[in-house]
Amino acid sequence: MIHPHSPNQLRIGIVGLGYWGPNLARVLNSLDNCVVTVLCDRDPERLKAFGQKYPMALTSVDAAEIMTTDHVDAIIISTPTKTHFQLAQLALTNGVHTFVEKPLATSTAECDSLIHLADTNNLKLFVGHIFLHSAPVAKLKDMVLNDEFGEIYYMSSTRLNLGPVRYDVSALWDLAPHDISIMLELMGSPVAVNCSGLAYLNPSNHDVCTLNIHFEDNRMGIIHVSWLDPHKKREMTVVGSKKMAIYNDIESLEKIKIYDNGVEFEDLSHQDDTTYADFRVSYRYGDIHSPRINEVEPLKAELMDFIDCITANKQPKTDGRNGRDVVQVLEAADLSLNQKLGDVQLSTLKRGDSVKEMKLVK
Ligand SMILES: NC(=O)c1ccc[n+]([C@@H]2O[C@H](COP(=O)([O-])OP(=O)(O)OC[C@H]3O[C@@H](n4cnc5c(N)ncnc54)[C@H](O)[C@@H]3O)[C@@H](O)[C@H]2O)c1
C-alpha cells in the first residue's frame, strides 16, 4: 500500500533502521509537513520488526530499489559510515534530495564527488551535524559573535562512553565529528591537526584518541574521544580572555554554565625593587550563571531544517561543503595518527586538494 499524503507533504525514505534510524522515523512521524513513505534495512528481521510500527510505509531490503521508486522526494541515510558514499551517490544519481548521517563519507574525495553530484542535479545534500541545530551551541556561537568570551584561547571537549563500538570506523570517525563540527562553527577554518590514539579491541580501529586542532591566532581545539570508558561524558569547555563556559550536554536543565573567571597579569618590571618576578598574577573568580536556553529537540530542529531547505529551496547550513570540512579534519587526523609523526598542515590546502597528498611536518 502507498502511504496517503497531501501535496504539501514531503515524502521521505529512511535507509538504516539500527540504533539511530528509529529516532529519525519517530521525529519525522511527528511532523506535519512530511510523511515517511519508505523504510529500508538490509537486515530483513530488523526491517520486518520495525516496518510493523509503520504499516503504511513500503519496505525493502534493497536501497537501490527504494531510491528508484516514485514514492520518495528525499532519502535519509542512517547506515554505518563506510556505506554512506555509495548510498548517497545512488540517491543523488536518482534525483533524490539526500540527508547523510555524520560523517558524510570516508574521504574528502568522496565528499567532493557527492557535492558535485548534488550541485549538477540541483539537489540538496544535507549532513547530520546535529549539534549545529542545538540551542546550547547556538548560544555559544552568539557569545562568540558578541565578543562575550573576549579573545578565545582554546576549546576542549570530552565525548566518552562504554560503547557503542563500531566495526567499520574508529572512535575518532564515529564520535569526533560532533566536536569538530562545533569547533569549526565557533573558531573558523583549521590550520593544522595533530592526533594520537590506540586500538585495543580491534587492531584496525582506534578506541581512544586525542585530537588537537590548531586555528589561526594561536587558538586550539582539544578533543578526547573514547568508546572504552566507564563514564558517559559529553562536555565542552570554552576558555576566553574575558569569560569561560562549560557546556555539559548530559545535564537536562543547566546545560551551559558561564564563568566570569579569568587571569590577569600586572606588569611590575618598571619597579626597581622587583626581586624574583616581573609580573603579578591575579585570578578573577566572578559570578557563575546558567543562561536560559529554550531548547527544541536538536533532532527535530535538524529534520525541520532539512525539509525547509528542500521546500523553500534554501542552502543548508550543514551542506556537503560543511560535511567535507569535518571529513578533511578527520582525514588529516588519520594521517597524523597512523604515521605517528606530527602536525598535518591544513592552512595551505585549497578547496578540492586532497589531505592524502599532504606532507607531514615533524
Ligand atoms: N546524530 C547523532 O547523534 C547520531 C547518533 C548515532 C548514530 N549516528 C549516525 O547514524 C548512522 C547509523 O548509526 P547507528 O548507530 O544507527 O548504526 P547501527 O549499526 O545501529 O545501524 C545501522 C543499520 O543500517 C543497516 N544497513 C547497513 N548497511 C546497509 C545498506 N547498505 N542498506 C540498508 N541498510 C543497511 C544495518 O542493517 C543496521 O540496521 C551512523 O552514520 C552514525 O554515525 C548519529
The ligand as an SDF file (V2000), in Angstrom:
LIG
                    3D

 44 48  0  0  0  0  0  0  0  0999 V2000
   23.4020   12.3590   15.1010 N   0  0  0  0  0  0  0  0  0  0  0  0
   23.6530   11.5320   16.0920 C   0  0  0  0  0  0  0  0  0  0  0  0
   23.6870   11.9260   17.2560 O   0  0  0  0  0  0  0  0  0  0  0  0
   23.9200   10.0850   15.7810 C   0  0  0  0  0  0  0  0  0  0  0  0
   23.7990    9.1340   16.7970 C   0  0  0  0  0  0  0  0  0  0  0  0
   24.0310    7.7930   16.4800 C   0  0  0  0  0  0  0  0  0  0  0  0
   24.4060    7.4380   15.2020 C   0  0  0  0  0  0  0  0  0  0  0  0
   24.5270    8.4130   14.2490 N   0  0  0  0  0  0  0  0  0  0  0  0
   24.9340    8.0500   12.8690 C   0  0  0  0  0  0  0  0  0  0  0  0
   23.8870    7.2840   12.2860 O   0  0  0  0  0  0  0  0  0  0  0  0
   24.4280    6.2830   11.4290 C   0  0  0  0  0  0  0  0  0  0  0  0
   23.9110    4.9210   11.8650 C   0  0  0  0  0  0  0  0  0  0  0  0
   24.3310    4.6610   13.1720 O   0  0  0  0  0  0  0  0  0  0  0  0
   23.6130    3.5270   14.0610 P   0  0  0  0  0  0  0  0  0  0  0  0
   24.1380    3.7080   15.4400 O   0  0  0  0  0  0  0  0  0  0  0  0
   22.1410    3.5450   13.8570 O   0  0  0  0  0  0  0  0  0  0  0  0
   24.2270    2.1960   13.4060 O   0  0  0  0  0  0  0  0  0  0  0  0
   23.6820    0.7190   13.5420 P   0  0  0  0  0  0  0  0  0  0  0  0
   24.8060   -0.1730   13.1850 O   0  0  0  0  0  0  0  0  0  0  0  0
   22.9810    0.5340   14.8470 O   0  0  0  0  0  0  0  0  0  0  0  0
   22.5570    0.6220   12.3980 O   0  0  0  0  0  0  0  0  0  0  0  0
   22.8610    0.6650   11.0430 C   0  0  0  0  0  0  0  0  0  0  0  0
   21.7270   -0.0710   10.2740 C   0  0  0  0  0  0  0  0  0  0  0  0
   21.9950    0.0750    8.8770 O   0  0  0  0  0  0  0  0  0  0  0  0
   21.7050   -1.1600    8.2320 C   0  0  0  0  0  0  0  0  0  0  0  0
   22.4770   -1.2020    6.9750 N   0  0  0  0  0  0  0  0  0  0  0  0
   23.8200   -1.3260    6.8300 C   0  0  0  0  0  0  0  0  0  0  0  0
   24.1550   -1.2560    5.5320 N   0  0  0  0  0  0  0  0  0  0  0  0
   23.0100   -1.0840    4.8430 C   0  0  0  0  0  0  0  0  0  0  0  0
   22.7030   -0.9460    3.4580 C   0  0  0  0  0  0  0  0  0  0  0  0
   23.6590   -0.9540    2.5300 N   0  0  0  0  0  0  0  0  0  0  0  0
   21.3910   -0.8100    3.0940 N   0  0  0  0  0  0  0  0  0  0  0  0
   20.4320   -0.8060    4.0270 C   0  0  0  0  0  0  0  0  0  0  0  0
   20.6500   -0.9360    5.3620 N   0  0  0  0  0  0  0  0  0  0  0  0
   21.9290   -1.0620    5.7570 C   0  0  0  0  0  0  0  0  0  0  0  0
   22.1110   -2.2440    9.2390 C   0  0  0  0  0  0  0  0  0  0  0  0
   21.4460   -3.4570    8.9880 O   0  0  0  0  0  0  0  0  0  0  0  0
   21.6740   -1.5860   10.5570 C   0  0  0  0  0  0  0  0  0  0  0  0
   20.3490   -1.9470   10.9330 O   0  0  0  0  0  0  0  0  0  0  0  0
   25.9410    6.4400   11.5140 C   0  0  0  0  0  0  0  0  0  0  0  0
   26.3720    7.2600   10.4580 O   0  0  0  0  0  0  0  0  0  0  0  0
   26.1660    7.1700   12.8210 C   0  0  0  0  0  0  0  0  0  0  0  0
   27.3540    7.9640   12.7980 O   0  0  0  0  0  0  0  0  0  0  0  0
   24.2680    9.6960   14.5060 C   0  0  0  0  0  0  0  0  0  0  0  0
  1  2  1  0
  2  3  2  0
  2  4  1  0
  4  5  1  0
  4 44  2  0
  5  6  2  0
  6  7  1  0
  7  8  2  0
  8  9  1  0
  8 44  1  0
  9 10  1  0
  9 42  1  0
 10 11  1  0
 11 12  1  0
 11 40  1  0
 12 13  1  0
 13 14  1  0
 14 15  2  0
 14 16  1  0
 14 17  1  0
 17 18  1  0
 18 19  2  0
 18 20  1  0
 18 21  1  0
 21 22  1  0
 22 23  1  0
 23 24  1  0
 23 38  1  0
 24 25  1  0
 25 26  1  0
 25 36  1  0
 26 27  1  0
 26 35  1  0
 27 28  2  0
 28 29  1  0
 29 30  1  0
 29 35  2  0
 30 31  1  0
 30 32  2  0
 32 33  1  0
 33 34  2  0
 34 35  1  0
 36 37  1  0
 36 38  1  0
 38 39  1  0
 40 41  1  0
 40 42  1  0
 42 43  1  0
M  CHG  2   8   1  16  -1
M  END
$$$$
